[in-house]
Amino acid sequence: MRIATWNVNSVKARLPHLRGYLREEAPDIVLLQETKVVDEAFPALEIEELGYNVAVHGQKTYNGVAILAKRPIEDVVRGLDGDAADGQARYMEGTVGTVRVASIYLPNGNPVGTDKFAYKLSWMARLRDRVKELLEEEETCVLGGDYNACPADIDVYDPPAFADDALCRPETRNLFRSLVFLGLTDAVRAFHPEPGVYSYWDYQRGAWPKDHGLRIDHLLLTPPAADRLRAADVDRRPRGREKASDHTPVWCEIEE
């Protein structure tokens, strides 16, 4: 089973690229972030005609997550518990076959020192609470998405330049580390410990041709899923296409 995560940065703007990816790579499950549409405006028909089921959790203009799967998507949960006032569409879970998946769009948090950064940290703490529950339930779970977190300097093309960015701040890294230390496996790092493994390249300052990237899109696996992990990588090709998202797909393969 191949599971991919991709921040498409507007599903409408990137629909031709998304459809092309589904046709060419045919992953079993795709976790999308930053769809940027309300549920009713999501291009479900265009995706369903390629053989995928669709579950969405969106909002107008901002955020938005989705799960696409060749099999039925069951027991769908939209939203992350812990803050009844949080109306942002950033989290969704569903079960596909024997695997529980979550599509995650973690807050960016910039600028540091503002309410945006405080929201990011509290959201990460809420996510950690949910992961604890999944671990207690011994779920075979893949938590994929744009975590807006560079776990270590190796995940940044220029660490000193990003030292005070919310993606690399010690508070962010500590919370990410505490999440992984619950017992999760970083799928890409399990196969690629080397530097230069990025999933995001800014539109500005020639970041893509210069390979000035960041690794902020992750697939984190609970132990039952990690036991079935067979491969993982970053597919850089979609980022090089015209009018591409600034992120590229990250994928893993687990045994059925």
Secondary structure, DSSP 4 states (H G I P E B T S, - for coil): -EEEEEE-S-TTTTHHHHHHHHHHH--SEEEEE---S-GGGS-HHHHHTTT-EEEEE--SSS--EEEEESS--EEEEES-TT-TT-----EEEEEETTEEEEEEE----PSTTSHHHHHHHHHHHHHHHHHHHHHHTT--EEEEEE-----SGGGBSSGGGGTTSTTT-HHHHHHHHHHHTTT-EEHHHHH--SS---SEE-SSTTHHHHT-EE--EEEEE-HHHHTTEEEEEE--GGGGSTT--SB--EEEEE--
